[in-house]
Amino acid sequence: MAKRTEYKKIILNLVKNAGRLALDIVAPNAFKFVSTFPKNKRKKLKYYINQKAEQLVAEGFLEIVEENDTQFLQLTKKGGEKLLYYQITTTKKPGRWDGKWRVVIFDVWEKTRVKRNLLREEIKNFGFIQLQRSVWIYPYECGQFIELLKTDLSFGKNIRYMVVESLDFDENLKRRFKLSG
């Protein structure tokens, strides 16, 4: 079965591509992958998908609009940003390194520890390696991802993004990222 975030991503994509989606369509027959599930699991899947759609509404990623006595799911601005986040974080790394390092530094107050820890977790999951306490490094273009994090976590100028052309003692980093050059 797909991961939980996969269902959210699928539902958001479906609503985005449809423009908006009638609520009675948010059922397994709206998803092509359902036929791969055993028949005895499909009923649970319908419940699970509907539950995820309700959760996306509660989280503000989708909204319910009514027109001509029919309710529709519609993507919110926040939902569009989340979908963009999913797309950016699942994009494959480019095959060839351009020789430049992407460095993220941040200075986040202790009172926003929860958001700071979330930031660390996100950049670590994206593939960054910690260079120093609040300094993280990555070899590929990721400016869009960092801008999304700044916006999503409301950090603004507390997160700085740099593209570094030369870095001394980077042999260990090249080995860790499996780079040549």
Backbone as a printed PyTorch tensor [residue, N CA C, xyz], in Angstrom:
tensor([[[  0.8410,  -1.1800,   0.0000],
         [  0.0000,   0.0000,   0.0000],
         [  0.8880,   1.2460,   0.0000]],

        [[  0.4510,   2.2920,  -0.6280],
         [  1.2320,   3.5220,  -0.7230],
         [  1.3590,   4.1920,   0.6430]],

        [[  2.3600,   5.0290,   0.8000],
         [  2.5440,   5.7710,   2.0360],
         [  1.4060,   6.7720,   2.2070]],

        [[  1.1940,   7.2200,   3.4410],
         [  0.1120,   8.1690,   3.7350],
         [  0.2440,   9.4520,   2.9320]],

        [[  1.4700,   9.9620,   2.8320],
         [  1.6580,  11.1950,   2.0690],
         [  1.3650,  10.9740,   0.5920]],

        [[  1.5500,   9.7440,   0.1070],
         [  1.2360,   9.4500,  -1.2920],
         [ -0.2480,   9.6520,  -1.5730]],

        [[ -1.1040,   9.2290,  -0.6620],
         [ -2.5440,   9.4240,  -0.8460],
         [ -2.8900,  10.9050,  -0.8700]],

        [[ -2.2760,  11.6610,   0.0470],
         [ -2.5180,  13.1060,   0.0660],
         [ -2.0840,  13.7190,  -1.2600]],

        [[ -0.9110,  13.3230,  -1.7120],
         [ -0.3760,  13.8400,  -2.9730],
         [ -1.2980,  13.4680,  -4.1400]],

        [[ -1.7730,  12.2310,  -4.1540],
         [ -2.6620,  11.7770,  -5.2240],
         [ -3.9610,  12.5710,  -5.2190]],

        [[ -4.5420,  12.7680,  -4.0400],
         [ -5.8070,  13.5050,  -3.9440],
         [ -5.6060,  14.9560,  -4.3590]],

        [[ -4.5360,  15.5950,  -3.8730],
         [ -4.2700,  16.9890,  -4.2500],
         [ -4.0620,  17.1120,  -5.7550]],

        [[ -3.3060,  16.1830,  -6.3370],
         [ -3.0800,  16.1880,  -7.7860],
         [ -4.3760,  15.9960,  -8.5540]],

        [[ -5.1980,  15.0910,  -8.0840],
         [ -6.4710,  14.8150,  -8.7410],
         [ -7.3600,  16.0630,  -8.7430]],

        [[ -7.4480,  16.7260,  -7.5940],
         [ -8.2660,  17.9390,  -7.4960],
         [ -7.6730,  19.0480,  -8.3610]],

        [[ -6.3420,  19.1860,  -8.3350],
         [ -5.6860,  20.2190,  -9.1510],
         [ -5.9610,  19.9920, -10.6430]],

        [[ -5.7740,  18.7600, -11.0950],
         [ -5.9480,  18.4480, -12.5160],
         [ -7.4020,  18.5630, -12.9640]],

        [[ -8.3260,  18.2960, -12.0490],
         [ -9.7440,  18.3920, -12.3950],
         [-10.2560,  19.8240, -12.2640]],

        [[ -9.4800,  20.6950, -11.6320],
         [ -9.9640,  22.0510, -11.3510],
         [-10.6880,  22.0430, -10.0240]],

        [[-11.6800,  21.2260,  -9.9360],
         [-12.3340,  20.8850,  -8.6790],
         [-13.0390,  19.5580,  -8.8850]],

        [[-13.3910,  18.9220,  -7.8150],
         [-13.8620,  17.5490,  -7.8880],
         [-15.1160,  17.4020,  -7.0430]],

        [[-16.1470,  16.8230,  -7.6270],
         [-17.3730,  16.5800,  -6.8780],
         [-17.0690,  15.6200,  -5.7380]],

        [[-17.6120,  15.8880,  -4.5560],
         [-17.3200,  15.0730,  -3.3810],
         [-17.7020,  13.6150,  -3.5690]],

        [[-18.7550,  13.3410,  -4.3020],
         [-19.1530,  11.9450,  -4.4660],
         [-18.2030,  11.1730,  -5.3800]],

        [[-17.2660,  11.8690,  -6.0290],
         [-16.2930,  11.2030,  -6.8900],
         [-15.0760,  10.7540,  -6.0830]],

        [[-14.8760,  11.3470,  -4.9080],
         [-13.7170,  10.9720,  -4.1030],
         [-13.9700,   9.5840,  -3.5350]],

        [[-13.7920,   8.6150,  -4.3840],
         [-13.9750,   7.2130,  -4.0550],
         [-12.9470,   6.4270,  -4.8510]],

        [[-12.7210,   5.1950,  -4.5130],
         [-11.6780,   4.4300,  -5.1900],
         [-11.7990,   4.3830,  -6.7060]],

        [[-13.0210,   4.4080,  -7.2620],
         [-13.1320,   4.3240,  -8.7110],
         [-12.5650,   5.5580,  -9.4110]],

        [[-12.2670,   6.6120,  -8.6510],
         [-11.6510,   7.7990,  -9.2290],
         [-10.1430,   7.6250,  -9.3890]],

        [[ -9.6060,   6.5950,  -8.7870],
         [ -8.1770,   6.3710,  -8.8170],
         [ -7.8560,   5.1080,  -9.6030]],

        [[ -6.9940,   5.2130, -10.5650],
         [ -6.6660,   4.0870, -11.4420],
         [ -5.9810,   2.9390, -10.7090]],

        [[ -5.2650,   3.2380,  -9.6300],
         [ -4.4990,   2.2020,  -8.9640],
         [ -5.3460,   1.2620,  -8.1220]],

        [[ -6.6190,   1.5560,  -7.9180],
         [ -7.4730,   0.7560,  -7.0410],
         [ -7.6250,  -0.6710,  -7.5380]],

        [[ -7.6550,  -0.8630,  -8.8340],
         [ -7.8540,  -2.2090,  -9.3690],
         [ -6.7160,  -3.1530,  -8.9880]],

        [[ -5.5860,  -2.6150,  -8.5470],
         [ -4.4660,  -3.4680,  -8.1400],
         [ -4.6650,  -4.0250,  -6.7340]],

        [[ -5.6280,  -3.4980,  -5.9820],
         [ -5.8860,  -3.9770,  -4.6290],
         [ -6.8530,  -5.1560,  -4.6500]],

        [[ -6.6850,  -6.0920,  -3.7350],
         [ -7.6430,  -7.1980,  -3.6340],
         [ -9.0390,  -6.6470,  -3.3310]],

        [[-10.0740,  -7.3330,  -3.8240],
         [-11.4500,  -6.8560,  -3.6600],
         [-11.8240,  -6.6440,  -2.1960]],

        [[-11.3340,  -7.5080,  -1.3070],
         [-11.6940,  -7.3620,   0.1070],
         [-11.0550,  -6.1330,   0.7560]],

        [[-10.0500,  -5.5380,   0.1440],
         [ -9.3900,  -4.3470,   0.6830],
         [ -9.9690,  -3.0560,   0.1000]],

        [[-10.7070,  -3.1400,  -0.9800],
         [-11.1840,  -1.9330,  -1.6590],
         [-12.1480,  -1.1200,  -0.8060]],

        [[-12.9780,  -1.7740,  -0.0150],
         [-13.9230,  -1.0520,   0.8280],
         [-13.1670,  -0.2090,   1.8510]],

        [[-12.1290,  -0.7940,   2.4490],
         [-11.2920,  -0.0540,   3.3870],
         [-10.5880,   1.0970,   2.6810]],

        [[-10.1680,   0.8780,   1.4600],
         [ -9.4610,   1.9060,   0.7010],
         [-10.3640,   3.1100,   0.4540]],

        [[-11.6200,   2.8610,   0.1070],
         [-12.5760,   3.9520,  -0.1060],
         [-12.6930,   4.7890,   1.1610]],

        [[-12.8120,   4.1190,   2.2980],
         [-12.8990,   4.8130,   3.5760],
         [-11.6260,   5.6240,   3.8260]],

        [[-10.4740,   5.0120,   3.5740],
         [ -9.1930,   5.6580,   3.8180],
         [ -9.0020,   6.8940,   2.9400]],

        [[ -9.3540,   6.7770,   1.6680],
         [ -9.2150,   7.9140,   0.7510],
         [-10.1390,   9.0540,   1.1660]],

        [[-11.3770,   8.7250,   1.5060],
         [-12.3060,   9.7580,   1.9700],
         [-11.8190,  10.4040,   3.2610]],

        [[-11.2430,   9.6010,   4.1340],
         [-10.6880,  10.1150,   5.3810],
         [ -9.5400,  11.0830,   5.0960]],

        [[ -8.6680,  10.7290,   4.1500],
         [ -7.5540,  11.6040,   3.7760],
         [ -8.0610,  12.9080,   3.1600]],

        [[ -9.1080,  12.8220,   2.3340],
         [ -9.6820,  14.0390,   1.7380],
         [-10.2330,  14.9430,   2.8350]],

        [[-10.9220,  14.3750,   3.8080],
         [-11.4460,  15.1640,   4.9310],
         [-10.3030,  15.8000,   5.7200]],

        [[ -9.2220,  15.0500,   5.8970],
         [ -8.0560,  15.5630,   6.6110],
         [ -7.4300,  16.7370,   5.8430]],

        [[ -7.3650,  16.6260,   4.5230],
         [ -6.8200,  17.7140,   3.7040],
         [ -7.6830,  18.9700,   3.8070]],

        [[ -8.9910,  18.8000,   3.9460],
         [ -9.8910,  19.9410,   4.1570],
         [ -9.6130,  20.5460,   5.5260]],

        [[ -9.5170,  19.6930,   6.5550],
         [ -9.2590,  20.1730,   7.9180],
         [ -7.9150,  20.8920,   8.0240]],

        [[ -6.9260,  20.4600,   7.2560],
         [ -5.5950,  21.0780,   7.2910],
         [ -5.5210,  22.3310,   6.4310]],

        [[ -6.5850,  22.6120,   5.6650],
         [ -6.6120,  23.8220,   4.8520],
         [ -6.0180,  23.6650,   3.4640]],

        [[ -5.7340,  22.4350,   3.0350],
         [ -5.1760,  22.2090,   1.7040],
         [ -6.2650,  22.1210,   0.6360]],

        [[ -7.4570,  21.7150,   1.0520],
         [ -8.6220,  21.6660,   0.1750],
         [ -9.7530,  22.4030,   0.8610]],

        [[-10.6970,  22.8860,   0.0600],
         [-11.8880,  23.4890,   0.6300],
         [-13.1080,  22.9060,  -0.0720]],

        [[-14.2280,  22.9190,   0.6270],
         [-15.4740,  22.4430,   0.0540],
         [-16.2650,  23.6550,  -0.4070]],

        [[-16.6290,  23.6610,  -1.6840],
         [-17.4680,  24.7270,  -2.2360],
         [-18.7540,  24.0900,  -2.7510]],

        [[-19.8350,  24.8600,  -2.6850],
         [-21.1180,  24.3320,  -3.1220],
         [-21.6240,  25.1300,  -4.3180]],

        [[-22.1190,  24.3980,  -5.3070],
         [-22.6820,  25.0240,  -6.5030],
         [-23.8180,  24.1390,  -7.0140]],

        [[-24.9750,  24.7260,  -7.2040],
         [-26.1520,  23.9770,  -7.6910],
         [-26.4170,  22.7230,  -6.8710]],

        [[-26.4260,  22.8600,  -5.5560],
         [-26.6930,  21.7620,  -4.6280],
         [-25.6890,  20.6050,  -4.7270]],

        [[-24.5240,  20.8480,  -5.3170],
         [-23.4730,  19.8400,  -5.3890],
         [-22.2400,  20.3850,  -4.6790]],

        [[-21.6320,  19.5520,  -3.8520],
         [-20.4220,  19.9600,  -3.1520],
         [-19.1970,  19.4980,  -3.9380]],

        [[-18.2030,  20.3840,  -4.0010],
         [-16.9710,  20.1090,  -4.7180],
         [-15.7800,  20.3160,  -3.7990]],

        [[-14.7120,  19.5830,  -4.0570],
         [-13.4350,  19.8360,  -3.4160],
         [-12.6430,  20.7460,  -4.3380]],

        [[-11.9980,  21.7390,  -3.7510],
         [-11.2120,  22.6830,  -4.5350],
         [ -9.8880,  22.9190,  -3.8130]],

        [[ -8.8280,  23.0240,  -4.5610],
         [ -7.4910,  23.2550,  -4.0200],
         [ -7.3920,  24.6790,  -3.4840]],

        [[ -6.8380,  24.8470,  -2.2810],
         [ -6.5950,  26.1780,  -1.7320],
         [ -5.1810,  26.6170,  -2.1160]],

        [[ -4.8550,  27.8620,  -1.8210],
         [ -3.4970,  28.3500,  -2.0820],
         [ -2.4890,  27.5160,  -1.2900]],

        [[ -2.8380,  27.2400,  -0.0440],
         [ -1.9840,  26.4130,   0.8160],
         [ -1.8320,  25.0060,   0.2210]],

        [[ -2.8940,  24.4740,  -0.3560],
         [ -2.8530,  23.1600,  -0.9910],
         [ -1.9560,  23.1600,  -2.2170]],

        [[ -2.0100,  24.2500,  -2.9840],
         [ -1.1380,  24.3810,  -4.1500],
         [  0.3230,  24.4110,  -3.7490]],

        [[  0.6100,  25.1130,  -2.6450],
         [  1.9860,  25.1660,  -2.1440],
         [  2.4400,  23.7940,  -1.6550]],

        [[  1.5480,  23.0580,  -1.0030],
         [  1.8860,  21.7190,  -0.5160],
         [  2.1520,  20.7810,  -1.6880]],

        [[  1.3440,  20.8980,  -2.7300],
         [  1.5400,  20.0740,  -3.9210],
         [  2.8780,  20.3970,  -4.5740]],

        [[  3.2200,  21.6720,  -4.6550],
         [  4.5180,  22.0810,  -5.1890],
         [  5.6450,  21.5030,  -4.3320]],

        [[  5.4540,  21.5250,  -3.0250],
         [  6.4410,  20.9500,  -2.1100],
         [  6.6330,  19.4570,  -2.4070]],

        [[  5.5220,  18.7320,  -2.5750],
         [  5.6160,  17.3060,  -2.9000],
         [  6.3700,  17.1050,  -4.2080]],

        [[  6.0890,  17.9270,  -5.1940],
         [  6.7380,  17.7880,  -6.4950],
         [  8.2370,  18.0570,  -6.3990]],

        [[  8.6060,  19.0940,  -5.6590],
         [ 10.0210,  19.4570,  -5.5300],
         [ 10.7920,  18.3890,  -4.7590]],

        [[ 10.2050,  17.8920,  -3.6860],
         [ 10.9370,  16.9350,  -2.8450],
         [ 10.9950,  15.5470,  -3.4550]],

        [[ 10.1840,  15.2600,  -4.4520],
         [ 10.2560,  13.9450,  -5.0880],
         [ 10.9450,  14.0030,  -6.4470]],

        [[ 11.4210,  15.1850,  -6.8390],
         [ 12.1440,  15.3220,  -8.0920],
         [ 13.5090,  14.6540,  -7.9600]],

        [[ 13.9000,  13.9260,  -8.9810],
         [ 15.2000,  13.2530,  -8.9580],
         [ 16.3270,  14.2760,  -9.0440]],

        [[ 17.4300,  13.9310,  -8.4070],
         [ 18.6210,  14.7710,  -8.4830],
         [ 19.1510,  14.7550,  -9.9090]],

        [[ 19.7300,  15.8780, -10.3510],
         [ 20.3370,  15.8810, -11.6790],
         [ 21.4910,  14.8810, -11.7180]],

        [[ 21.7310,  14.3340, -12.8760],
         [ 22.7540,  13.3120, -13.0100],
         [ 24.1710,  13.8220, -12.8460]],

        [[ 24.4060,  15.0660, -13.1720],
         [ 25.7760,  15.5830, -13.1790],
         [ 25.8870,  16.7910, -12.2460]],

        [[ 26.9110,  16.7540, -11.4080],
         [ 27.1660,  17.8360, -10.4690],
         [ 27.8220,  19.0010, -11.1990]],

        [[ 27.3810,  20.2190, -10.9260],
         [ 27.9430,  21.4020, -11.5980],
         [ 29.1560,  21.9920, -10.8770]],

        [[ 29.6150,  21.3340,  -9.8220],
         [ 30.8100,  21.7840,  -9.1030],
         [ 30.5290,  22.8410,  -8.0470]],

        [[ 29.2650,  23.2010,  -7.8460],
         [ 28.9070,  24.2300,  -6.8620],
         [ 28.1990,  23.5890,  -5.6750]],

        [[ 28.4480,  24.1510,  -4.5130],
         [ 27.8120,  23.6900,  -3.2840],
         [ 26.6620,  24.6120,  -2.9180]],

        [[ 25.5650,  24.0370,  -2.4620],
         [ 24.4290,  24.8280,  -1.9640],
         [ 24.4750,  24.7550,  -0.4440]],

        [[ 24.5430,  25.9010,   0.1900],
         [ 24.7040,  25.9710,   1.6340],
         [ 23.5050,  26.6920,   2.2360]],

        [[ 22.9660,  26.1040,   3.2720],
         [ 21.8650,  26.7200,   4.0160],
         [ 22.3600,  26.9510,   5.4310]],

        [[ 22.2070,  28.1880,   5.8820],
         [ 22.5200,  28.5090,   7.2750],
         [ 21.2670,  29.1100,   7.8940]],

        [[ 21.0990,  28.8740,   9.1690],
         [ 19.9290,  29.4570,   9.8220],
         [ 20.2420,  29.8040,  11.2610]],

        [[ 19.5200,  30.7820,  11.7390],
         [ 19.6240,  31.2500,  13.1110],
         [ 18.1910,  31.3830,  13.6130]],

        [[ 17.7410,  30.3730,  14.3200],
         [ 16.3540,  30.3240,  14.7600],
         [ 16.3150,  30.3110,  16.2810]],

        [[ 15.5010,  31.1520,  16.8440],
         [ 15.4230,  31.3020,  18.2890],
         [ 14.9410,  30.0300,  18.9700]],

        [[ 15.3440,  29.8910,  20.2220],
         [ 14.9640,  28.7360,  21.0310],
         [ 13.4410,  28.6360,  21.2000]],

        [[ 12.7600,  29.7800,  21.2540],
         [ 11.3030,  29.7380,  21.4680],
         [ 10.5540,  29.1360,  20.2750]],

        [[ 11.2170,  29.0470,  19.1250],
         [ 10.5950,  28.4040,  17.9580],
         [ 11.2820,  27.0750,  17.6680]],

        [[ 11.6360,  26.3740,  18.7260],
         [ 12.3550,  25.1070,  18.6290],
         [ 11.6290,  24.0820,  17.7570]],

        [[ 10.3220,  24.0050,  17.8710],
         [  9.5610,  23.0170,  17.1030],
         [  9.7410,  23.2590,  15.6020]],

        [[  9.6310,  24.5220,  15.1850],
         [  9.8200,  24.8360,  13.7680],
         [ 11.2710,  24.6270,  13.3490]],

        [[ 12.2030,  24.9440,  14.2240],
         [ 13.6190,  24.7370,  13.9260],
         [ 13.9090,  23.2540,  13.7170]],

        [[ 13.3640,  22.4080,  14.5790],
         [ 13.5620,  20.9640,  14.4390],
         [ 12.9140,  20.4460,  13.1590]],

        [[ 11.7550,  20.9970,  12.8090],
         [ 11.0910,  20.6190,  11.5640],
         [ 11.9530,  21.0230,  10.3680]],

        [[ 12.5370,  22.2110,  10.4220],
         [ 13.4330,  22.6720,   9.3640],
         [ 14.6120,  21.7120,   9.2090]],

        [[ 15.2450,  21.3660,  10.3180],
         [ 16.3710,  20.4240,  10.2730],
         [ 15.9580,  19.0970,   9.6510]],

        [[ 14.8180,  18.5940,  10.0680],
         [ 14.3340,  17.3060,   9.5630],
         [ 14.0640,  17.3710,   8.0630]],

        [[ 13.4520,  18.4610,   7.6020],
         [ 13.1270,  18.6140,   6.1780],
         [ 14.3890,  18.6660,   5.3110]],

        [[ 15.3810,  19.4770,   5.7300],
         [ 16.5760,  19.5880,   4.8840],
         [ 17.4050,  18.3030,   4.9430]],

        [[ 17.3710,  17.6270,   6.0760],
         [ 18.0640,  16.3370,   6.1880],
         [ 17.3980,  15.3060,   5.2710]],

        [[ 16.0830,  15.2570,   5.2930],
         [ 15.3520,  14.3240,   4.4300],
         [ 15.5510,  14.6340,   2.9530]],

        [[ 15.7540,  15.9040,   2.6270],
         [ 15.9790,  16.3020,   1.2430],
         [ 17.3360,  15.8170,   0.7450]],

        [[ 18.2710,  15.6140,   1.6840],
         [ 19.5900,  15.1020,   1.2980],
         [ 20.7550,  15.9480,   1.7640]],

        [[ 20.4930,  17.0320,   2.4620],
         [ 21.5680,  17.8840,   2.9700],
         [ 22.3790,  17.1310,   4.0200]],

        [[ 23.6540,  17.5150,   4.1420],
         [ 24.5390,  16.9970,   5.1760],
         [ 24.9230,  18.1660,   6.0690]],

        [[ 24.9250,  17.8970,   7.3730],
         [ 25.2800,  18.9510,   8.3200],
         [ 26.7820,  19.1920,   8.2830]],

        [[ 27.1600,  20.4410,   8.0060],
         [ 28.5660,  20.8370,   7.9450],
         [ 29.0300,  21.3380,   9.3080]],

        [[ 28.2030,  22.1640,   9.9310],
         [ 28.4030,  22.6500,  11.2950],
         [ 27.0240,  22.7380,  11.9430]],

        [[ 26.9610,  23.2340,  13.1500],
         [ 25.7020,  23.2120,  13.9150],
         [ 24.4720,  23.6650,  13.1340]],

        [[ 24.4680,  24.8480,  12.5790],
         [ 23.3220,  25.3390,  11.8050],
         [ 23.7040,  25.6190,  10.3600]],

        [[ 24.6530,  24.8310,   9.8590],
         [ 25.1250,  24.9840,   8.4840],
         [ 24.9840,  23.6350,   7.7870]],

        [[ 24.2220,  23.6410,   6.6950],
         [ 23.9500,  22.4120,   5.9490],
         [ 24.3710,  22.5930,   4.4990]],

        [[ 24.8120,  21.5000,   3.8660],
         [ 25.3500,  21.6010,   2.5110],
         [ 24.7570,  20.5160,   1.6150]],

        [[ 24.6390,  20.8660,   0.3280],
         [ 24.0310,  19.9770,  -0.6650],
         [ 24.6310,  20.3300,  -2.0270]],

        [[ 24.8800,  19.3640,  -2.9020],
         [ 25.5730,  19.6720,  -4.1520],
         [ 24.6900,  20.0650,  -5.3410]],

        [[ 23.3800,  19.9610,  -5.2280],
         [ 22.5180,  20.2020,  -6.3930],
         [ 21.5870,  21.3960,  -6.1690]],

        [[ 21.0700,  21.9340,  -7.2510],
         [ 20.1470,  23.0670,  -7.2010],
         [ 18.9390,  22.7280,  -6.3190]],

        [[ 18.6190,  23.6180,  -5.3940],
         [ 17.4950,  23.3790,  -4.4870],
         [ 16.8790,  24.6870,  -4.0010]],

        [[ 17.0800,  25.7660,  -4.7520],
         [ 16.5800,  27.0790,  -4.3540],
         [ 15.0750,  27.1130,  -4.1320]],

        [[ 14.3200,  26.4360,  -5.0070],
         [ 12.8590,  26.4060,  -4.8560],
         [ 12.4600,  25.7290,  -3.5510]],

        [[ 13.1290,  24.6490,  -3.2280],
         [ 12.8350,  23.9270,  -1.9990],
         [ 13.0710,  24.8180,  -0.7810]],

        [[ 14.1850,  25.5400,  -0.7570],
         [ 14.5080,  26.4030,   0.3740],
         [ 13.4970,  27.5520,   0.4680]],

        [[ 13.1100,  28.1380,  -0.6650],
         [ 12.0990,  29.1980,  -0.6470],
         [ 10.7750,  28.6890,  -0.0940]],

        [[ 10.3990,  27.4700,  -0.4750],
         [  9.1720,  26.8750,   0.0730],
         [  9.2750,  26.7080,   1.5850]],

        [[ 10.4190,  26.2410,   2.0650],
         [ 10.5970,  26.0910,   3.5110],
         [ 10.5090,  27.4310,   4.2250]],

        [[ 11.1440,  28.4460,   3.6620],
         [ 11.0910,  29.7780,   4.2640],
         [  9.6450,  30.2500,   4.3860]],

        [[  8.8830,  30.0500,   3.3240],
         [  7.4870,  30.4830,   3.3090],
         [  6.6530,  29.6320,   4.2490]],

        [[  6.7930,  28.3210,   4.1290],
         [  5.9740,  27.3990,   4.9090],
         [  6.2200,  27.5500,   6.4060]],

        [[  7.4700,  27.7250,   6.8000],
         [  7.8040,  27.8180,   8.2150],
         [  7.8680,  29.2560,   8.7210]],

        [[  7.6270,  30.2260,   7.8400],
         [  7.6270,  31.6600,   8.1920],
         [  8.9390,  32.0910,   8.8490]],

        [[ 10.0600,  31.6970,   8.2560],
         [ 11.3580,  32.0650,   8.7940],
         [ 11.9740,  33.2820,   8.1060]],

        [[ 11.6020,  33.5250,   6.8730],
         [ 12.1070,  34.6870,   6.1590],
         [ 13.6100,  34.7890,   6.1590]],

        [[ 14.1340,  35.8870,   6.7190],
         [ 15.5740,  36.1650,   6.6780],
         [ 16.3940,  35.3160,   7.6480]],

        [[ 15.7320,  34.5190,   8.4740],
         [ 16.4710,  33.6710,   9.4130],
         [ 17.1050,  32.4670,   8.7350]],

        [[ 16.7080,  32.2050,   7.4900],
         [ 17.3200,  31.1310,   6.7110],
         [ 18.0270,  31.7810,   5.5350]],

        [[ 19.2900,  31.4880,   5.3630],
         [ 20.0590,  32.0420,   4.2440],
         [ 20.4860,  30.8960,   3.3370]],

        [[ 20.4270,  31.1470,   2.0340],
         [ 20.7830,  30.1550,   1.0210],
         [ 21.9210,  30.7190,   0.1880]],

        [[ 22.9910,  29.9400,   0.0430],
         [ 24.1510,  30.3970,  -0.7190],
         [ 24.5540,  29.3370,  -1.7390]],

        [[ 25.0720,  29.7990,  -2.8570],
         [ 25.6780,  28.9120,  -3.8410],
         [ 27.1750,  29.2200,  -3.8020]],

        [[ 27.9590,  28.2080,  -3.4420],
         [ 29.3930,  28.3850,  -3.2210],
         [ 30.1530,  27.6810,  -4.3310]],

        [[ 31.0130,  28.4200,  -5.0020],
         [ 31.7860,  27.8580,  -6.1110],
         [ 33.0420,  27.1410,  -5.6620]],

        [[ 33.5740,  27.5310,  -4.5250],
         [ 34.8160,  26.9240,  -4.0550],
         [ 34.7090,  26.6800,  -2.5590]],

        [[ 35.1130,  25.4860,  -2.1560],
         [ 35.0730,  25.1270,  -0.7420],
         [ 36.3180,  24.3110,  -0.4380]],

        [[ 37.1010,  24.7760,   0.5390],
         [ 38.3090,  24.0180,   0.8570],
         [ 37.9690,  22.7670,   1.6640]],

        [[ 38.8100,  21.7970,   1.5680],
         [ 38.6600,  20.5270,   2.2870],
         [ 37.2990,  19.8640,   2.0110]],

        [[ 36.9130,  19.8230,   0.7400],
         [ 35.6010,  19.2470,   0.4050],
         [ 35.6790,  17.8000,  -0.0980]],

        [[ 36.8580,  17.1850,   0.0000],
         [ 37.0100,  15.8140,  -0.4920],
         [ 36.0740,  14.8400,   0.2210]],

        [[ 35.9500,  14.9870,   1.5340],
         [ 35.0750,  14.1200,   2.3160],
         [ 33.6100,  14.2980,   1.8890]],

        [[ 33.2140,  15.5280,   1.6390],
         [ 31.8420,  15.7980,   1.1760],
         [ 31.5910,  15.1520,  -0.1820]],

        [[ 32.5570,  15.2720,  -1.0700],
         [ 32.4170,  14.6590,  -2.4000],
         [ 32.2310,  13.1480,  -2.2850]],

        [[ 32.9940,  12.5350,  -1.3610],
         [ 32.8320,  11.0900,  -1.1560],
         [ 31.4490,  10.7680,  -0.5870]],

        [[ 31.0080,  11.5540,   0.3960],
         [ 29.7090,  11.2880,   1.0290],
         [ 28.5510,  11.4480,   0.0400]],

        [[ 28.6720,  12.4070,  -0.8800],
         [ 27.6210,  12.6230,  -1.8910],
         [ 27.8680,  11.7870,  -3.1670]],

        [[ 28.9960,  11.0300,  -3.1670],
         [ 29.3640,  10.2030,  -4.3280],
         [ 29.4910,  11.0490,  -5.5900]],

        [[ 30.3010,  12.1130,  -5.4790],
         [ 30.5240,  13.0400,  -6.5860],
         [ 31.9050,  12.8410,  -7.1630]],

        [[ 32.0560,  13.2290,  -8.4070],
         [ 33.3870,  13.2610,  -9.0060],
         [ 33.6610,  14.6970,  -9.4400]],

        [[ 34.8980,  15.0770,  -9.4350],
         [ 35.2400,  16.4150,  -9.9060],
         [ 35.9200,  17.2040,  -8.9260]]])
